[in-house]
Amino acid sequence: MLIESIVRKTLGLKRHRVKEVKEEDGSLSVHLVPDGRFKVICSVCESKGPGYDTLRERQWKHVPLWGIPVVLVYAPRRVHCARCGIKVESIPGTKGKSPLSVPLSIVLASWAKEVAWQVVGRFFGFHWNTVRKAVKDVVDYGLRHREIGNVLLIGIDEISRRKGHVYHTQVYDLISKRLLCSGKDRTSETLETFCDEMGEEHCEQIEAVCCDMWAPYVDVIKARLPNAILVFDKFHIVRHLMDAVDKVRREEARELKAENPEVLKKTRYVWLKNPWNLTDKQKVRLSYLEKLNLKINRAYLLKEAFRRFWDYTYPAWAKKYLDQWFWWATHSRLQPMWEFAWMIRRHQNDILNYFKVRIDNGAVEGLNNKAKSISHRAFGYIVPQKPSTLLSITEWGNFQCHN
Ligand SMILES: [Zn+2]
């Protein structure tokens, strides 16, 4: 196959052809010319029109071949468009003023999802700033082509970075499992921005929202998503419960420090893990500890009893069980469990909504970790989750970034 054919195929040339490929200063310069048999296409509205004039030659960086830089060279024409007036023509494989070809942007941004920008740059022989531009081009494209019409269930989650010093709020579409919006900080602002961008009509369409019992969100949800049922996320609730159990363990370990410092050492996961995930050694340890009439054992039993709550089908039965559990927890004489029980009671209605709309943020957990590793490298740009191929820029889209 000739280089001409590769270029023609990867750019999808129809109304242009490759005039020649020259080796200039160690790179391959691909000179494109218009195919005179066709009319000129307006880059704004994609309609055909007569040519107006020809502009100066421009260059675009293209995907390197066998490590050899490739440059596209073309003198764009202007079109006399009936709708838009005099505009630059649509040039295959390029977008707007970007000095990078679209396939190159996709290749670089795809790699930028996996490794650091500097590494991508070194590997392809570009400055890291070129990689940054590629990511920006692709993100901007995604923003413009974001489909938000059919978002019905959303999940809101926070990811922490730099050991919890920086938080990002993420809004996910729970049906298609894609990231819709990402903003710095754990404030209501991100959610407000999301609602502004969705528009009132789409906001009204949203049927349910899943999130943590975090007050600023709750207010925004009630104000801006009038038809959404609020469901407190199961995984967040369980995390709060685990924190309470662990607090009981730490307090008791402190109390026992003088008389029996060894007894609770390294038992954190014995109490927190699901019983069926314990190792044999942990099982032996647990059955020994269970006989000691420890406070942490009471907390452990409460934690295990809470598990049954999620198994109910009908809200009324779930509520009955929750009332029962509340009584146990508030009579356990364990302060952290008492606090957790009251937190649950305060948010009870929205917790019980889980039995009306069974959604949780479990499915987005994986996306969260991915977003974490990406945003760590991408200075706040969130790159879409979908893999892409060289030619299909339509794969990209449906995500958002704020800096
Ligand atoms: Zn036009």
Boltz pocket constraint, residues with backbone or C-beta under 6 A from the ligand:
constraints:
  - pocket:
      binder: B
      contacts: [[A, 42], [A, 43], [A, 44], [A, 45], [A, 46], [A, 47], [A, 81], [A, 82], [A, 83], [A, 84], [A, 85], [A, 87]]
      max_distance: 6.0
